[in-house]
Amino acid sequence: MLRRFFNTDSFFTLLLTFAAMQVLQLVALRVDFLNPLARSIADFHLTDVVFSGLRTVERTDTNIVLVNIAELNRAEIARQIRRITDVSPKVIGIDAFFLREKSPELDDNLAAALSNAPNVVLCSKIRYNAGSARFDAPIYSHQKFSHGKASGFANLINEDETDYKTVRKFSPVEQAGEKQELCFAAAIAKIADSAATARLLRRGNYLETINFTGNYGRFYTLDANTLLDDSADLSFAHNKIVVFGYLGRYLGQTDLTDRFFTPLNERPAGRTLPDMYGVVIHANIISMILREDYVNVIPDWSEITLNICMAYCFIVLFNWLYVYKSRWYDTVSVLVQLGLSLFLLLCQYLLFELYRFNLGLSLCVIIIALSGNVLEVYHDIIKNFVRNTHFFCKRKRSPDICNE
């Protein structure tokens, strides 16, 4: 039984499938019109299908209010902050940088508004220094605005990477220079619920998978002009987490500024346009921390090993079908490939939905999709070629083997 399972045909088919994957990737990346498609597919995870189409839509998170700063100047942002401060929010987060001084009329208004607002968190930025192999000290807004204020780095994992990269994870904390800097979302959550944030840090994960629950419609959202209207009732923001950030020139407008791909994209593979503003990603992270609804994962090496072992088992099945049920191989193998792919997707969905466990099975699905044809190439071409080579005949020293 073990000899049938651990056989050279299945092993070499697995190796050839990996080789085929590399060849296809190289060809796609070198052909200009295939390059964007190859990159977007390479960035595709099966969990994206779960997030974008299979998950149950949750109700609005009433703990978080998003405020669009649009293209307002500093004096207008200051007016927004004062309006929110009047209703006593729990914490105010501002996903915007004020790096340099401008005119006193603009700066003094903003500095005064920030000074009078309690529990303000400003964003910082950290940069990786390849020479020292560590992050440099955080970059903050000008001291006129940031003095005495809490901060958190707003960097998202895909920044400075390819445009096709999807934001799926975040780093809760980084050592930046001589300081440990929380991420922007965790710094806000720490003021709102220090115990929940402490439990996040105790998990000890260098990266956490973001449990996305929705775009800006999932939260209370205010457009820029709403806060500038003195007649608008903002009492609902009392004791809420209010996060200021860019949501387009007006709500509903598609703007590529500070906008990213996420698993919620309506087209998980071959994406169209980035689907979520940075401030909304931060809001999803805050919501996850406060709900303590984390996504659990296994180490990358364990996941890859599991994918390869599962794929090998399926290749053994394909090999048995080819050798002993050759008449039915073409039809059955296609049905098995389709059925197994759907089954793996269902398993991944159930693990995520029921246990918040993210088990990536994309590698296994790709191997299954390719191995059926690769196995035929191996048996019909490569194996027959090896059998009929002069070297093989000489090694076996049999006059009949070349005439099989």
Stockholm file with secondary structure:
# STOCKHOLM 1.0

chainA/1-404         MLRRFFNTDSFFTLLLTFAAMQVLQLVALRVDFLNPLARSIADFHLTDVVFSGLRTVERTDTNIVLVNIAELNRAEIARQIRRITDVSPKVIGIDAFFLREKSPELDDNLAAALSNAPNVVLCSKIRYNAGSARFDAPIYSHQKFSHGKASGFANLINEDETDYKTVRKFSPVEQAGEKQELCFAAAIAKIADSAATARLLRRGNYLETINFTGNYGRFYTLDANTLLDDSADLSFAHNKIVVFGYLGRYLGQTDLTDRFFTPLNERPAGRTLPDMYGVVIHANIISMILREDYVNVIPDWSEITLNICMAYCFIVLFNWLYVYKSRWYDTVSVLVQLGLSLFLLLCQYLLFELYRFNLGLSLCVIIIALSGNVLEVYHDIIKNFVRNTHFFCKRKRSPDICNE
#=GR chainA/1-404 SS CHHHHSCHHHHHHHHHHHHHHHHHHHHHHHSGGGHHHHHHHHTCCHHHHIIIIISCCCCCEEEEEEEECTTCCHHHHHHHHHHHHTTCCSEEEECCCCCSCCCHHHHHHHHHHHHHSSSEEEEEBCCEETTTTEECCCBCSCHHHHTTCEEEECCCTTTTSCTTCBCCEECSEEEETTEEEEBHHHHHHHHHCHHHHHHHHHTCCSSEECCCCCSGGGEEEECHHHHHCTTSCCGGGTTSEEEEECCCSSTTCCCCTTEEBCTTCSCSSSCCSCCEEHHHHHHHHHHHHHHTCCCBCCCHHHHHHHHHHHHHHHHHHHHHHHHHCGGGHHHHHHHHHHHHHHHHHHHHHHHHHHHCBCCCCHHHHHHHHHHHHHHHHIIIIIIHHHHTSHHHHHHHTCTTGGGC
#=GC SS_cons         CHHHHSCHHHHHHHHHHHHHHHHHHHHHHHSGGGHHHHHHHHTCCHHHHIIIIISCCCCCEEEEEEEECTTCCHHHHHHHHHHHHTTCCSEEEECCCCCSCCCHHHHHHHHHHHHHSSSEEEEEBCCEETTTTEECCCBCSCHHHHTTCEEEECCCTTTTSCTTCBCCEECSEEEETTEEEEBHHHHHHHHHCHHHHHHHHHTCCSSEECCCCCSGGGEEEECHHHHHCTTSCCGGGTTSEEEEECCCSSTTCCCCTTEEBCTTCSCSSSCCSCCEEHHHHHHHHHHHHHHTCCCBCCCHHHHHHHHHHHHHHHHHHHHHHHHHCGGGHHHHHHHHHHHHHHHHHHHHHHHHHHHCBCCCCHHHHHHHHHHHHHHHHIIIIIIHHHHTSHHHHHHHTCTTGGGC
//
